């Protein structure tokens, strides 16, 4: 089991383009990864005659969510089509260079937004990733499609994605993952995330050094599997005493989570859950998720989400 979300550039992601749907369920992750590895590149290579590309992958996915927390029951920033490209080349020495890029098209007319766009150079023991990517984190929110939110706590800073990132990934020791990253445009933060898979359970810790108290802090996560149920517990806190705590579990498409956020001395408790059906109605690549969430001081949220990877 992974100690935290696999950071950009790790060897197991060299040849895959992962749409960040954030379903966080084991079934959805496996489905998505397998579908995005389709060898569409063979047809493309025949047309553009790409010369020496060792591996080229093209994939896409579509998302549409309807819930009562959005105007007209649909979420303008949630719904979109994403196109993904990835290419890599590996030398006999084991050195490789790879790149991955995503382009997100949401349901606002004429709007296109960039996703992850990064280049990775290195080998299986250590590599450097450059560009726009989401740094590794040590906080798990579980299957959060129907998270109500309200208070940011420290979770928002933990999961931030920025452009102009630089990250060093080290996997030389079996079971150990390490990423040190910074943002070269701001040059005021350094994030270190280290995780280890002990076999029976996995643990990770993240530390961020930054000029702003709201961005500087730490987080820890521990996860295990009990009777086939994946369980994770996370806690994060910054120097401004904002904090986030989450306990979540998933099993056979079911996901349930409890989260507590505190910002400026104000606390909010939240419970949310969902059930995802992969290959719904026998349609390959279609995942249908129904879910709901409830939080202190906020309206309950419920709805359905469609994800189609192709």
Secondary structure, DSSP 8 states (H G I E B T S, - for coil): --SS---TT-GGGTT----------HHHHHHHHHHHT--THHHHHHHH---S-SEEEEEEEEEEEEETTSGGGB-TTT-EEEEEEEEEEE-TTS-EEEEEEEEEEESSTT-EEEEEEEEEEE-SSEEEEEEEEE---S----S-TT------TTHHHHT-EEEEEEEEEE--STTEEEEEEEETTT--EEEEEEEEE-SSEEEEEEEEEESSTTT-EEEEEEEEEETTEEEEEEEEEETTS-EEEEEEEEETTEEEEEEEEEETTEEEEEEEEEEEEETGGG-TTEEEEEEEEEETTS--EEEEEEEEE-
